[in-house]
Amino acid sequence: MDVRNTLTFIRRMSSTPVRKAVVPVAGLGTRLFPASHAVKKELFPVVGPDGIARALLHYHLLDLDDAGFEEICIIVQPGEEETVRAYINGPDDAYLRRLEKYPALHAEALRMRSLGTRVRFAVQHQQEGYGHAVYQARGFAGGEPFLLCLGDHLFRGRETPPAALLTDAWSRSDGRSVSAVNRIGPADLKGYGTIAGNRRAADAALIEVSLIIEKPDVATACQRLRVDGLGDDEFLGWFGMHLLAPSVFNILERMIRDDIRDNGEFQLTRAQELQRAEHGYLALEMPPGARRFDFGTPQDMLSALADFARG
């Protein structure tokens, strides 16, 4: 592809509306065992500020629907599609009639039925890492950019939902992937992919990424993962939501073919760093009002349940 055709392709990609979203829920939920052995952790009940108890996954579907995503792919383990689909489709007609005496719950059940028609599934047959799970959505993405969000996190924005902020940033990305990031301290580095980069002069929240490292140690982060405008003990780590250009699937395919692993698994962060090196990569710093609620460990879940219910 010559330079002119490349520029044309980049402009076309950045102007492509983002219609599709992917939510991986194929993990084993080991840190929430034994409860996760009986009920998939993404189906754990979470009470919202409105007092309605929904499954964790349910909130993702509502948020993505509100943000205008037309198609949603849920990545599951073998044998889980039927269980997850049964929840998403909502109650049968007899139960639906029982809910008529509870208008808010009846309306919720009807919306669930509507959402169910737009959900697709992909199966991760082996537990080979987060990047491997994402790769299973290649057919669903069909060469389009897509929003990827962690299945065991929930996201909220004070004024604008984080997903909407990312899709807006995509329109300014020249077709490059954009990941949401937020400020973390040294003690948090062990849990997140972390970036280095420089802010755009006219758009300080948008960062031209120069390096991505998964779960760096403090010394590495202090030496190599700096972003202008941060304090000495501040870094920018993954928020749990990415808007990915479809070239990530070609990179994941190469990683799987060539058996490029980190800690025995095919990691998405490695694919993102390779994508950055080949195509460029952006990060969007979330505003102070944006919050993520992590349900990944018992301690995280306890605090997230209380904070989320308060709104």
Buried (B, 14 or more C-beta within 10 A) or exposed (E): EEEEEEEEEBEEBBEBEBBBBBBBBBBEBEBBEEEBEEBBBBBBEBEBEEEBEBBBBBBBBBBBBEBEBEBBBBBBBEEBBEEBBEBBBBBEEEEBEEBEEEEEBBEBBEBBEEBBEBBBBBBBEEEBBBBBBBBBBBEBBEEBBBBBBBBBBBBBBEEEBBBBBBBBBBEBBBBBBBBBBBBBEBEBBEBBBBBBBEBEEEEEBBBBBBBBBBBBEBEEBBEEBBBEEBEEEEBBBBBBBBBBBBBBBBBBEEBBEEEBBBEEBBBBBBBBBBBBEEBBBBBBBBBEEBBBBBBBBEEBBEEBBEEBBEE
